[in-house]
């Protein structure tokens, strides 16, 4: 299974948060799964930390991606073009980028946010 972690799902995985459901945990832990973390999620985390909405301390998120065997997904021009052309279902630019990346890269999104389904992308409920 090829998965893209929504920002909260990524953080829940890293912190072993109980909000991450059993099905999502199994899919992420499955050695046959290919797990992607978007650069947009790292950007979102950095913005939220700067605004004081999130505190991760000294966590090295880049190192955590590698340590967990995840794949870093950069934001590409194609992703940006698709994100910019999405219908205005959702105003969150980070989520719009994840939707675009999911479509372009053919990844299912692990998320607890129901808005992703409204974009017609495959979702694994976090």
N, CA, C and O atoms as CSV, one atom per row, in Angstrom:
chain,resi,resn,atom,element,x,y,z
A,1,UNK,N,N,0.841,-1.176,0.000
A,1,UNK,CA,C,0.000,0.000,0.000
A,1,UNK,C,C,0.891,1.245,0.000
A,1,UNK,O,O,1.876,1.308,0.735
A,2,UNK,N,N,0.549,2.209,-0.807
A,2,UNK,CA,C,1.303,3.466,-0.888
A,2,UNK,C,C,0.492,4.545,-0.183
A,2,UNK,O,O,-0.623,4.869,-0.592
A,3,UNK,N,N,1.066,5.097,0.882
A,3,UNK,CA,C,0.340,6.020,1.740
A,3,UNK,C,C,1.038,7.372,1.864
A,3,UNK,O,O,2.263,7.468,1.797
A,4,UNK,N,N,0.232,8.402,2.043
A,4,UNK,CA,C,0.706,9.737,2.358
A,4,UNK,C,C,0.108,10.108,3.703
A,4,UNK,O,O,-1.113,10.115,3.862
A,5,UNK,N,N,0.958,10.416,4.671
A,5,UNK,CA,C,0.463,10.762,6.003
A,5,UNK,C,C,0.064,12.228,6.057
A,5,UNK,O,O,0.853,13.112,5.726
A,6,UNK,N,N,-1.178,12.474,6.482
A,6,UNK,CA,C,-1.581,13.842,6.793
A,6,UNK,C,C,-0.729,14.265,7.985
A,6,UNK,O,O,-0.237,13.419,8.731
A,7,UNK,N,N,-0.556,15.555,8.163
A,7,UNK,CA,C,0.349,16.056,9.199
A,7,UNK,C,C,0.011,15.495,10.573
A,7,UNK,O,O,0.899,15.044,11.297
A,8,UNK,N,N,-1.274,15.521,10.938
A,8,UNK,CA,C,-1.631,15.026,12.272
A,8,UNK,C,C,-1.375,13.519,12.391
A,8,UNK,O,O,-0.974,13.048,13.455
A,9,UNK,N,N,-1.600,12.771,11.328
A,9,UNK,CA,C,-1.348,11.323,11.375
A,9,UNK,C,C,0.143,11.050,11.561
A,9,UNK,O,O,0.525,10.140,12.297
A,10,UNK,N,N,0.969,11.829,10.901
A,10,UNK,CA,C,2.426,11.700,11.039
A,10,UNK,C,C,2.845,11.976,12.478
A,10,UNK,O,O,3.616,11.215,13.063
A,11,UNK,N,N,2.337,13.061,13.043
A,11,UNK,CA,C,2.685,13.400,14.423
A,11,UNK,C,C,2.132,12.375,15.403
A,11,UNK,O,O,2.800,12.029,16.378
A,12,UNK,N,N,0.929,11.889,15.159
A,12,UNK,CA,C,0.348,10.860,16.034
A,12,UNK,C,C,1.201,9.593,15.991
A,12,UNK,O,O,1.407,8.954,17.023
A,13,UNK,N,N,1.696,9.225,14.813
A,13,UNK,CA,C,2.565,8.051,14.699
A,13,UNK,C,C,3.837,8.262,15.511
A,13,UNK,O,O,4.253,7.389,16.272
A,14,UNK,N,N,4.445,9.422,15.341
A,14,UNK,CA,C,5.716,9.705,16.020
A,14,UNK,C,C,5.583,9.750,17.533
A,14,UNK,O,O,6.514,9.380,18.249
A,15,UNK,N,N,4.435,10.199,18.027
A,15,UNK,CA,C,4.229,10.346,19.468
A,15,UNK,C,C,3.424,9.189,20.064
A,15,UNK,O,O,3.064,9.215,21.241
A,16,UNK,N,N,3.147,8.180,19.244
A,16,UNK,CA,C,2.359,7.019,19.674
A,16,UNK,C,C,1.032,7.454,20.283
A,16,UNK,O,O,0.601,6.926,21.308
A,17,UNK,N,N,0.398,8.417,19.643
A,17,UNK,CA,C,-0.878,8.978,20.112
A,17,UNK,C,C,-2.006,7.986,19.842
A,17,UNK,O,O,-2.105,7.424,18.751
A,18,UNK,N,N,-2.844,7.780,20.837
A,18,UNK,CA,C,-3.952,6.827,20.723
A,18,UNK,C,C,-5.015,7.249,19.716
A,18,UNK,O,O,-5.856,6.438,19.329
A,19,UNK,N,N,-4.987,8.504,19.289
A,19,UNK,CA,C,-5.969,8.952,18.287
A,19,UNK,C,C,-5.728,8.296,16.932
A,19,UNK,O,O,-6.637,8.246,16.104
A,20,UNK,N,N,-4.528,7.798,16.695
A,20,UNK,CA,C,-4.250,7.084,15.456
A,20,UNK,C,C,-4.850,5.684,15.576
A,20,UNK,O,O,-4.422,4.880,16.404
A,21,UNK,N,N,-5.833,5.414,14.747
A,21,UNK,CA,C,-6.590,4.168,14.839
A,21,UNK,C,C,-5.812,2.918,14.472
A,21,UNK,O,O,-4.733,2.979,13.883
A,22,UNK,N,N,-6.389,1.784,14.838
A,22,UNK,CA,C,-5.752,0.484,14.626
A,22,UNK,C,C,-5.484,0.208,13.152
A,22,UNK,O,O,-4.397,-0.246,12.797
A,23,UNK,N,N,-6.456,0.474,12.297
A,23,UNK,CA,C,-6.280,0.199,10.858
A,23,UNK,C,C,-5.145,1.041,10.283
A,23,UNK,O,O,-4.325,0.543,9.512
A,24,UNK,N,N,-5.101,2.314,10.658
A,24,UNK,CA,C,-4.040,3.196,10.162
A,24,UNK,C,C,-2.681,2.729,10.680
A,24,UNK,O,O,-1.705,2.696,9.931
A,25,UNK,N,N,-2.621,2.369,11.964
A,25,UNK,CA,C,-1.359,1.882,12.542
A,25,UNK,C,C,-0.850,0.641,11.815
A,25,UNK,O,O,0.337,0.524,11.511
A,26,UNK,N,N,-1.764,-0.277,11.544
A,26,UNK,CA,C,-1.379,-1.505,10.855
A,26,UNK,C,C,-0.879,-1.213,9.439
A,26,UNK,O,O,0.097,-1.808,8.982
A,27,UNK,N,N,-1.557,-0.294,8.753
A,27,UNK,CA,C,-1.145,0.048,7.393
A,27,UNK,C,C,0.234,0.705,7.391
A,27,UNK,O,O,1.060,0.416,6.525
A,28,UNK,N,N,0.482,1.583,8.355
A,28,UNK,CA,C,1.781,2.266,8.437
A,28,UNK,C,C,2.877,1.283,8.833
A,28,UNK,O,O,3.987,1.342,8.303
A,29,UNK,N,N,2.575,0.386,9.754
A,29,UNK,CA,C,3.571,-0.566,10.255
A,29,UNK,C,C,3.848,-1.714,9.285
A,29,UNK,O,O,4.862,-2.399,9.412
A,30,UNK,N,N,2.966,-1.924,8.331
A,30,UNK,CA,C,3.121,-3.025,7.387
A,30,UNK,C,C,4.412,-2.843,6.581
A,30,UNK,O,O,4.570,-1.827,5.905
A,31,UNK,N,N,5.328,-3.798,6.641
A,31,UNK,CA,C,6.604,-3.649,5.925
A,31,UNK,C,C,6.445,-3.539,4.409
A,31,UNK,O,O,7.363,-3.088,3.724
A,32,UNK,N,N,5.300,-3.942,3.883
A,32,UNK,CA,C,5.056,-3.820,2.444
A,32,UNK,C,C,4.522,-2.441,2.062
A,32,UNK,O,O,4.444,-2.112,0.878
A,33,UNK,N,N,4.158,-1.640,3.049
A,33,UNK,CA,C,3.645,-0.300,2.767
A,33,UNK,C,C,4.788,0.661,2.480
A,33,UNK,O,O,5.873,0.561,3.053
A,34,UNK,N,N,4.518,1.582,1.589
A,34,UNK,CA,C,5.450,2.659,1.268
A,34,UNK,C,C,4.821,3.934,1.831
A,34,UNK,O,O,3.786,4.389,1.345
A,35,UNK,N,N,5.451,4.504,2.852
A,35,UNK,CA,C,4.874,5.623,3.584
A,35,UNK,C,C,5.581,6.922,3.206
A,35,UNK,O,O,6.802,7.037,3.320
A,36,UNK,N,N,4.799,7.889,2.759
A,36,UNK,CA,C,5.337,9.184,2.341
A,36,UNK,C,C,4.953,10.272,3.346
A,36,UNK,O,O,3.849,10.282,3.891
A,37,UNK,N,N,5.889,11.176,3.569
A,37,UNK,CA,C,5.644,12.376,4.383
A,37,UNK,C,C,6.007,13.567,3.506
A,37,UNK,O,O,7.124,13.666,2.997
A,38,UNK,N,N,5.048,14.464,3.340
A,38,UNK,CA,C,5.237,15.608,2.464
A,38,UNK,C,C,6.064,16.710,3.123
A,38,UNK,O,O,5.990,16.938,4.330
A,39,UNK,N,N,6.846,17.378,2.294
A,39,UNK,CA,C,7.550,18.583,2.749
A,39,UNK,C,C,6.534,19.620,3.224
A,39,UNK,O,O,6.840,20.438,4.091
A,40,UNK,N,N,5.329,19.587,2.658
A,40,UNK,CA,C,4.276,20.511,3.098
A,40,UNK,C,C,3.902,20.261,4.559
A,40,UNK,O,O,3.563,21.201,5.278
A,41,UNK,N,N,3.958,19.019,5.000
A,41,UNK,CA,C,3.654,18.717,6.404
A,41,UNK,C,C,4.735,19.268,7.326
A,41,UNK,O,O,4.438,19.797,8.397
A,42,UNK,N,N,5.991,19.140,6.905
A,42,UNK,CA,C,7.079,19.712,7.706
A,42,UNK,C,C,6.943,21.223,7.781
A,42,UNK,O,O,7.188,21.820,8.829
A,43,UNK,N,N,6.557,21.838,6.683
A,43,UNK,CA,C,6.329,23.285,6.644
A,43,UNK,C,C,5.189,23.656,7.592
A,43,UNK,O,O,5.294,24.625,8.344
A,44,UNK,N,N,4.099,22.882,7.554
A,44,UNK,CA,C,2.962,23.137,8.444
A,44,UNK,C,C,3.380,23.036,9.908
A,44,UNK,O,O,2.988,23.875,10.719
A,45,UNK,N,N,4.161,22.032,10.251
A,45,UNK,CA,C,4.642,21.868,11.625
A,45,UNK,C,C,5.487,23.074,12.030
A,45,UNK,O,O,5.322,23.611,13.125
A,46,UNK,N,N,6.389,23.495,11.149
A,46,UNK,CA,C,7.257,24.640,11.453
A,46,UNK,C,C,6.435,25.917,11.662
A,46,UNK,O,O,6.725,26.700,12.568
A,47,UNK,N,N,5.426,26.124,10.838
A,47,UNK,CA,C,4.560,27.304,10.976
A,47,UNK,C,C,3.808,27.253,12.301
A,47,UNK,O,O,3.752,28.248,13.023
A,48,UNK,N,N,3.233,26.099,12.621
A,48,UNK,CA,C,2.474,25.976,13.869
A,48,UNK,C,C,3.368,26.127,15.093
A,48,UNK,O,O,2.943,26.687,16.104
A,49,UNK,N,N,4.589,25.637,15.013
A,49,UNK,CA,C,5.529,25.833,16.122
A,49,UNK,C,C,5.857,27.312,16.284
A,49,UNK,O,O,5.890,27.822,17.404
A,50,UNK,N,N,6.096,27.999,15.179
A,50,UNK,CA,C,6.427,29.429,15.225
A,50,UNK,C,C,5.273,30.254,15.797
A,50,UNK,O,O,5.499,31.270,16.453
A,51,UNK,N,N,4.041,29.815,15.547
A,51,UNK,CA,C,2.862,30.521,16.060
A,51,UNK,C,C,2.515,30.117,17.498
A,51,UNK,O,O,1.604,30.683,18.103
A,52,UNK,N,N,3.240,29.145,18.037
A,52,UNK,CA,C,2.974,28.677,19.390
A,52,UNK,C,C,1.798,27.727,19.496
A,52,UNK,O,O,1.313,27.472,20.598
A,53,UNK,N,N,1.323,27.194,18.370
A,53,UNK,CA,C,0.177,26.276,18.363
A,53,UNK,C,C,0.595,24.815,18.527
A,53,UNK,O,O,-0.244,23.934,18.714
A,54,UNK,N,N,1.902,24.575,18.453
A,54,UNK,CA,C,2.424,23.219,18.526
A,54,UNK,C,C,3.792,23.268,19.169
A,54,UNK,O,O,4.581,24.176,18.904
A,55,UNK,N,N,4.073,22.290,20.015
A,55,UNK,CA,C,5.386,22.215,20.668
A,55,UNK,C,C,5.902,20.789,20.550
A,55,UNK,O,O,5.329,19.849,21.102
A,56,UNK,N,N,6.990,20.656,19.821
A,56,UNK,CA,C,7.599,19.334,19.650
A,56,UNK,C,C,8.954,19.243,20.328
A,56,UNK,O,O,9.620,18.210,20.262
A,57,UNK,N,N,9.357,20.310,20.970
A,57,UNK,CA,C,10.645,20.300,21.646
A,57,UNK,C,C,11.778,20.216,20.648
A,57,UNK,O,O,11.821,20.962,19.670
A,58,UNK,N,N,12.685,19.312,20.902
A,58,UNK,CA,C,13.877,19.198,20.060
A,58,UNK,C,C,13.783,18.054,19.064
A,58,UNK,O,O,14.803,17.563,18.582
A,59,UNK,N,N,12.585,17.634,18.758
A,59,UNK,CA,C,12.417,16.529,17.822
A,59,UNK,C,C,13.028,16.871,16.469
A,59,UNK,O,O,12.798,17.954,15.930
A,60,UNK,N,N,13.801,15.947,15.928
A,60,UNK,CA,C,14.393,16.111,14.602
A,60,UNK,C,C,13.492,15.365,13.619
A,60,UNK,O,O,13.675,14.174,13.368
A,61,UNK,N,N,12.527,16.082,13.074
A,61,UNK,CA,C,11.531,15.440,12.231
A,61,UNK,C,C,12.118,14.867,10.949
A,61,UNK,O,O,11.648,13.843,10.452
A,62,UNK,N,N,13.123,15.509,10.424
A,62,UNK,CA,C,13.769,14.979,9.234
A,62,UNK,C,C,14.419,13.625,9.537
A,62,UNK,O,O,14.308,12.687,8.748
A,63,UNK,N,N,15.086,13.532,10.664
A,63,UNK,CA,C,15.704,12.266,11.067
A,63,UNK,C,C,14.637,11.205,11.356
A,63,UNK,O,O,14.845,10.021,11.089
A,64,UNK,N,N,13.504,11.633,11.898
A,64,UNK,CA,C,12.417,10.691,12.199
A,64,UNK,C,C,11.846,10.065,10.932
A,64,UNK,O,O,11.451,8.899,10.934
A,65,UNK,N,N,11.803,10.837,9.856
A,65,UNK,CA,C,11.318,10.289,8.585
A,65,UNK,C,C,12.210,9.121,8.170
A,65,UNK,O,O,11.718,8.044,7.834
A,66,UNK,N,N,13.501,9.341,8.195
A,66,UNK,CA,C,14.446,8.276,7.825
A,66,UNK,C,C,14.407,7.122,8.812
A,66,UNK,O,O,14.411,5.960,8.406
A,67,UNK,N,N,14.369,7.427,10.102
A,67,UNK,CA,C,14.388,6.385,11.131
A,67,UNK,C,C,13.182,5.458,11.032
A,67,UNK,O,O,13.268,4.280,11.380
A,68,UNK,N,N,12.070,5.986,10.562
A,68,UNK,CA,C,10.857,5.183,10.426
A,68,UNK,C,C,10.752,4.504,9.069
A,68,UNK,O,O,9.793,3.779,8.807
A,69,UNK,N,N,11.732,4.737,8.211
A,69,UNK,CA,C,11.703,4.132,6.883
A,69,UNK,C,C,10.706,4.789,5.950
A,69,UNK,O,O,10.297,4.185,4.959
A,70,UNK,N,N,10.303,6.029,6.254
A,70,UNK,CA,C,9.360,6.749,5.426
A,70,UNK,C,C,10.088,7.405,4.253
A,70,UNK,O,O,11.314,7.506,4.247
A,71,UNK,N,N,9.331,7.838,3.285
A,71,UNK,CA,C,9.859,8.498,2.099
A,71,UNK,C,C,9.511,9.979,2.161
A,71,UNK,O,O,8.344,10.346,2.302
A,72,UNK,N,N,10.527,10.824,2.054
A,72,UNK,CA,C,10.295,12.265,2.010
A,72,UNK,C,C,9.715,12.623,0.641
A,72,UNK,O,O,10.283,12.266,-0.391
A,73,UNK,N,N,8.594,13.323,0.638
A,73,UNK,CA,C,7.941,13.717,-0.614
A,73,UNK,C,C,8.086,15.221,-0.809
A,73,UNK,O,O,7.421,15.997,-0.124
A,74,UNK,N,N,8.942,15.640,-1.731
A,74,UNK,CA,C,9.100,17.077,-1.968
A,74,UNK,C,C,7.875,17.653,-2.677
A,74,UNK,O,O,7.092,16.922,-3.283
A,75,UNK,N,N,7.726,18.953,-2.593
A,75,UNK,CA,C,6.676,19.643,-3.343
A,75,UNK,C,C,7.251,19.964,-4.718
A,75,UNK,O,O,8.266,20.648,-4.843
A,76,UNK,N,N,6.586,19.458,-5.732
A,76,UNK,CA,C,7.041,19.659,-7.108
A,76,UNK,C,C,6.119,20.637,-7.830
A,76,UNK,O,O,5.013,20.919,-7.367
A,77,UNK,N,N,6.579,21.144,-8.953
A,77,UNK,CA,C,5.783,22.084,-9.747
A,77,UNK,C,C,4.426,21.477,-10.090
A,77,UNK,O,O,3.402,22.151,-9.977
A,78,UNK,N,N,4.407,20.229,-10.502
A,78,UNK,CA,C,3.143,19.552,-10.853
A,78,UNK,C,C,2.196,19.541,-9.661
A,78,UNK,O,O,0.997,19.766,-9.824
A,79,UNK,N,N,2.713,19.284,-8.477
A,79,UNK,CA,C,1.875,19.292,-7.265
A,79,UNK,C,C,1.260,20.670,-7.064
A,79,UNK,O,O,0.069,20.796,-6.783
A,80,UNK,N,N,2.092,21.709,-7.214
A,80,UNK,CA,C,1.621,23.079,-7.002
A,80,UNK,C,C,0.536,23.458,-8.005
A,80,UNK,O,O,-0.447,24.106,-7.645
A,81,UNK,N,N,0.712,23.059,-9.252
A,81,UNK,CA,C,-0.285,23.374,-10.272
A,81,UNK,C,C,-1.608,22.682,-9.986
A,81,UNK,O,O,-2.671,23.290,-10.108
A,82,UNK,N,N,-1.543,21.415,-9.608
A,82,UNK,CA,C,-2.767,20.676,-9.288
A,82,UNK,C,C,-3.432,21.275,-8.051
A,82,UNK,O,O,-4.651,21.440,-8.033
A,83,UNK,N,N,-2.663,21.599,-7.029
A,83,UNK,CA,C,-3.223,22.197,-5.808
A,83,UNK,C,C,-3.917,23.518,-6.119
A,83,UNK,O,O,-5.001,23.791,-5.604
A,84,UNK,N,N,-3.298,24.324,-6.951
A,84,UNK,CA,C,-3.873,25.617,-7.291
A,84,UNK,C,C,-5.150,25.529,-8.096
A,84,UNK,O,O,-5.942,26.472,-8.107
A,85,UNK,N,N,-5.361,24.421,-8.763
A,85,UNK,CA,C,-6.553,24.232,-9.610
A,85,UNK,C,C,-7.668,23.438,-8.922
A,85,UNK,O,O,-8.711,23.185,-9.524
A,86,UNK,N,N,-7.450,23.051,-7.678
A,86,UNK,CA,C,-8.484,22.296,-6.963
A,86,UNK,C,C,-9.712,23.179,-6.715
A,86,UNK,O,O,-9.579,24.388,-6.526
A,87,UNK,N,N,-10.899,22.578,-6.717
A,87,UNK,CA,C,-12.091,23.358,-6.382
A,87,UNK,C,C,-12.003,23.833,-4.922
A,87,UNK,O,O,-11.334,23.200,-4.106
A,88,UNK,N,N,-12.665,24.926,-4.598
A,88,UNK,CA,C,-12.538,25.520,-3.263
A,88,UNK,C,C,-13.326,24.773,-2.175
A,88,UNK,O,O,-14.113,25.372,-1.441
A,89,UNK,N,N,-13.103,23.480,-2.087
A,89,UNK,CA,C,-13.757,22.668,-1.053
A,89,UNK,C,C,-13.153,22.971,0.312
A,89,UNK,O,O,-13.844,22.951,1.330
A,90,UNK,N,N,-11.862,23.250,0.317
A,90,UNK,CA,C,-11.115,23.428,1.563
A,90,UNK,C,C,-10.137,24.577,1.377
A,90,UNK,O,O,-9.492,24.673,0.333
A,91,UNK,N,N,-10.016,25.434,2.356
A,91,UNK,CA,C,-9.145,26.594,2.253
A,91,UNK,C,C,-7.739,26.358,2.798
A,91,UNK,O,O,-6.847,27.167,2.543
A,92,UNK,N,N,-7.518,25.285,3.532
A,92,UNK,CA,C,-6.211,25.023,4.137
A,92,UNK,C,C,-5.189,24.699,3.046
A,92,UNK,O,O,-5.307,23.668,2.383
A,93,UNK,N,N,-4.187,25.565,2.851
A,93,UNK,CA,C,-3.235,25.325,1.760
A,93,UNK,C,C,-2.399,24.061,1.952
A,93,UNK,O,O,-1.992,23.441,0.970
A,94,UNK,N,N,-2.141,23.674,3.185
A,94,UNK,CA,C,-1.356,22.465,3.429
A,94,UNK,C,C,-2.161,21.229,3.017
A,94,UNK,O,O,-1.629,20.333,2.362
A,95,UNK,N,N,-3.426,21.180,3.395
A,95,UNK,CA,C,-4.270,20.054,3.016
A,95,UNK,C,C,-4.487,20.007,1.511
A,95,UNK,O,O,-4.522,18.925,0.925
A,96,UNK,N,N,-4.633,21.160,0.883
A,96,UNK,CA,C,-4.798,21.202,-0.567
A,96,UNK,C,C,-3.563,20.621,-1.258
A,96,UNK,O,O,-3.680,19.918,-2.262
A,97,UNK,N,N,-2.390,20.916,-0.721
A,97,UNK,CA,C,-1.166,20.356,-1.288
A,97,UNK,C,C,-1.143,18.842,-1.116
A,97,UNK,O,O,-0.755,18.121,-2.035
A,98,UNK,N,N,-1.554,18.354,0.051
A,98,UNK,CA,C,-1.582,16.908,0.261
A,98,UNK,C,C,-2.562,16.233,-0.686
A,98,UNK,O,O,-2.288,15.142,-1.188
A,99,UNK,N,N,-3.701,16.867,-0.937
A,99,UNK,CA,C,-4.658,16.328,-1.905
A,99,UNK,C,C,-4.002,16.241,-3.279
A,99,UNK,O,O,-4.099,15.223,-3.964
A,100,UNK,N,N,-3.338,17.319,-3.670
A,100,UNK,CA,C,-2.676,17.334,-4.980
A,100,UNK,C,C,-1.601,16.254,-5.063
A,100,UNK,O,O,-1.509,15.542,-6.063
A,101,UNK,N,N,-0.796,16.131,-4.025
A,101,UNK,CA,C,0.247,15.111,-4.034
A,101,UNK,C,C,-0.350,13.713,-4.071
A,101,UNK,O,O,0.176,12.825,-4.743
A,102,UNK,N,N,-1.435,13.519,-3.357
A,102,UNK,CA,C,-2.110,12.230,-3.365
A,102,UNK,C,C,-2.567,11.872,-4.768
A,102,UNK,O,O,-2.408,10.736,-5.214
A,103,UNK,N,N,-3.130,12.845,-5.454
A,103,UNK,CA,C,-3.607,12.603,-6.825
A,103,UNK,C,C,-2.453,12.339,-7.783
A,103,UNK,O,O,-2.470,11.355,-8.523
A,104,UNK,N,N,-1.463,13.204,-7.773
A,104,UNK,CA,C,-0.351,13.093,-8.726
A,104,UNK,C,C,0.450,11.817,-8.498
A,104,UNK,O,O,0.807,11.124,-9.450
A,105,UNK,N,N,0.729,11.511,-7.239
A,105,UNK,CA,C,1.579,10.359,-6.910
A,105,UNK,C,C,0.795,9.068,-6.691
A,105,UNK,O,O,1.384,8.013,-6.454
A,106,UNK,N,N,-0.540,9.153,-6.771
A,106,UNK,CA,C,-1.425,8.000,-6.568
A,106,UNK,C,C,-1.195,7.358,-5.203
A,106,UNK,O,O,-0.879,6.173,-5.094
A,107,UNK,N,N,-1.363,8.172,-4.172
A,107,UNK,CA,C,-1.187,7.739,-2.784
A,107,UNK,C,C,-2.504,7.854,-2.041
A,107,UNK,O,O,-3.256,8.804,-2.258
A,108,UNK,N,N,-2.792,6.905,-1.173
A,108,UNK,CA,C,-3.928,7.030,-0.259
A,108,UNK,C,C,-3.477,7.910,0.906
A,108,UNK,O,O,-2.325,7.836,1.333
A,109,UNK,N,N,-4.378,8.735,1.413
A,109,UNK,CA,C,-4.045,9.649,2.502
A,109,UNK,C,C,-4.520,9.069,3.830
A,109,UNK,O,O,-5.680,8.684,3.972
A,110,UNK,N,N,-3.614,9.013,4.795
A,110,UNK,CA,C,-3.979,8.611,6.154
A,110,UNK,C,C,-4.359,9.884,6.886
A,110,UNK,O,O,-3.507,10.733,7.149
A,111,UNK,N,N,-5.639,10.020,7.216
A,111,UNK,CA,C,-6.136,11.249,7.815
A,111,UNK,C,C,-7.406,11.011,8.612
A,111,UNK,O,O,-8.142,10.052,8.379
A,112,UNK,N,N,-7.643,11.910,9.558
A,112,UNK,CA,C,-8.906,11.928,10.288
A,112,UNK,C,C,-9.804,13.045,9.765
A,112,UNK,O,O,-10.911,13.244,10.265
A,113,UNK,N,N,-9.327,13.766,8.765
A,113,UNK,CA,C,-10.045,14.914,8.213
A,113,UNK,C,C,-10.977,14.448,7.090
A,113,UNK,O,O,-10.498,13.979,6.057
A,114,UNK,N,N,-12.295,14.567,7.270
A,114,UNK,CA,C,-13.239,14.072,6.262
A,114,UNK,C,C,-13.221,14.858,4.951
A,114,UNK,O,O,-13.782,14.393,3.959
A,115,UNK,N,N,-12.600,16.020,4.918
A,115,UNK,CA,C,-12.615,16.833,3.704
A,115,UNK,C,C,-11.850,16.169,2.560
A,115,UNK,O,O,-12.141,16.438,1.394
A,116,UNK,N,N,-10.888,15.315,2.867
A,116,UNK,CA,C,-10.109,14.669,1.814
A,116,UNK,C,C,-10.995,13.818,0.910
A,116,UNK,O,O,-10.791,13.782,-0.303
A,117,UNK,N,N,-11.967,13.140,1.488
A,117,UNK,CA,C,-12.872,12.302,0.699
A,117,UNK,C,C,-13.684,13.137,-0.281
A,117,UNK,O,O,-14.056,12.658,-1.352
A,118,UNK,N,N,-13.960,14.390,0.086
A,118,UNK,CA,C,-14.722,15.278,-0.803
A,118,UNK,C,C,-13.932,15.614,-2.061
A,118,UNK,O,O,-14.512,16.037,-3.061
A,119,UNK,N,N,-12.620,15.430,-2.022
A,119,UNK,CA,C,-11.782,15.629,-3.202
A,119,UNK,C,C,-11.629,14.361,-4.019
A,119,UNK,O,O,-10.979,14.372,-5.065
A,120,UNK,N,N,-12.216,13.272,-3.558
A,120,UNK,CA,C,-12.177,12.035,-4.310
A,120,UNK,C,C,-10.873,11.264,-4.217
A,120,UNK,O,O,-10.592,10.412,-5.059
A,121,UNK,N,N,-10.068,11.560,-3.187
A,121,UNK,CA,C,-8.833,10.793,-3.012
A,121,UNK,C,C,-9.108,9.616,-2.074
A,121,UNK,O,O,-10.002,9.666,-1.230
A,122,UNK,N,N,-8.321,8.568,-2.245
A,122,UNK,CA,C,-8.464,7.405,-1.369
A,122,UNK,C,C,-7.992,7.779,0.032
A,122,UNK,O,O,-6.954,8.420,0.194
A,123,UNK,N,N,-8.750,7.379,1.031
A,123,UNK,CA,C,-8.446,7.726,2.424
A,123,UNK,C,C,-8.361,6.467,3.266
A,123,UNK,O,O,-9.176,5.554,3.132
A,124,UNK,N,N,-7.358,6.435,4.140
A,124,UNK,CA,C,-7.277,5.440,5.207
A,124,UNK,C,C,-7.567,6.221,6.469
A,124,UNK,O,O,-6.803,7.114,6.836
A,125,UNK,N,N,-8.649,5.901,7.133
A,125,UNK,CA,C,-9.083,6.651,8.308
A,125,UNK,C,C,-8.047,6.545,9.433
A,125,UNK,O,O,-7.692,5.457,9.887
A,126,UNK,N,N,-7.583,7.715,9.857
A,126,UNK,CA,C,-6.620,7.762,10.960
A,126,UNK,C,C,-7.396,7.578,12.235
A,126,UNK,O,O,-6.812,7.579,13.318
